[in-house]
């Protein structure tokens, strides 16, 4: 990675020097490019934050992530092509690896609960706690005279029974909840063992959804256990679950018997309170609620008997230790699986073209009926911006000197001069330099060398320097103009036009010099 250049003078304060030296050791922040294989979309992150149009420069280090990649279905092969030219007519990608967004998420995820099992939670609606508070209020109201005091005594007894019933009810709820948790864990383990591999080999489901399903399975099968905490002992504990379930069901039966005993003892108290003619609407409502409790207790007994009978008749196969260990290993494997194929790129040239080929494993069916698992090709192009780019071109230049070239002859023994040509064509080669963030039409600087097409100057070269217009991307047409330095013929040995010269003395003495002028050139880009 590039390190920042630090310069300072001897008068810089010491803390400033230390700060700059520390900054020089900080690594450059890498750009992360994410290509979603299911949606064929690109996104970027730099310094941990999402960016829409990242600025890429030569020397940058880029990490390209092909996300939603399923290594259980495909093997990946990546080719990286770096070039300075822009002659690439591909798109962001070709082909698709998955379905449209949301298709995989429509799959129903089993909750792990057996919906055919009787539900005992209906008896939680019995208003035992509220009734206890009501009995205390009524007791205070009826305390006083002998007759009213007897009512208060019955209300006190009713409250004691309600407190006992509420305690038993709470204990039953706790036992039943523990049984339901175990039921869900067993059902989830059976589903995971049966379907997890099927999910991993289904090309129509997002890998991220598969991982989430696996996490939900794991949280139900091994609650409160992290991936690192999954131990061999957990698999052996599963073999003790039938014994634990039987103990819990026995406890539930015992609590039911305690509940029935309290209900039986509450019945005469309810009857006595119902026979009172106290003229109190609140008391009448309270006794009606007590009768409802007695009736609900009978329904609870029937539900519990049905639940216990269901548990005794159920013949679900328990997973073996080997199967539980295999599930543990699969959960650990999936927790470490990123479902991403990552490519590290050092931006050495102006353009990087990454072509990734995802081919199905040999063990995966690739029949014509299932086109979803055919070989897919994805292509991503990254272009550097900023900096200076250089390309070469070949074409022709037309130049004219500020002082035109001349041909010399004698007339009446005097030297005369005639212009040899207004425009001088030359076959030329050019070097164009331009900023890296150039669009379809851009400006550039140009330096060129040309070979004059006139026979008199074949041994001399023309030099060109000036601005240019670049049209297109990749193979470009370039229009240039500016200053030129070209060969011209001038009188030599001190002679000037009009001087006497005897034509019989030989040729008029001349010399070749370079003079300035201007030029117009057109060229075709041939490389970068």
PyMOL commands that set and color helices and strands:
alter all, ss='L'
color gray80, all
select helices_A, chain A and resi 14-24+104-106+121-125+128-142+146-200+207-221+232-275+281-313+321-336+371-373+455-457+503-505
alter helices_A, ss='H'
color red, helices_A
select strands_A, chain A and resi 31-36+41-46+49-51+61-67+74-83+340-346+351-360+376-383+388-401+406-411+414-419+424-435+441-452+461-471+477-491+510-527
alter strands_A, ss='S'
color yellow, strands_A
deselect
rebuild
show_as cartoon
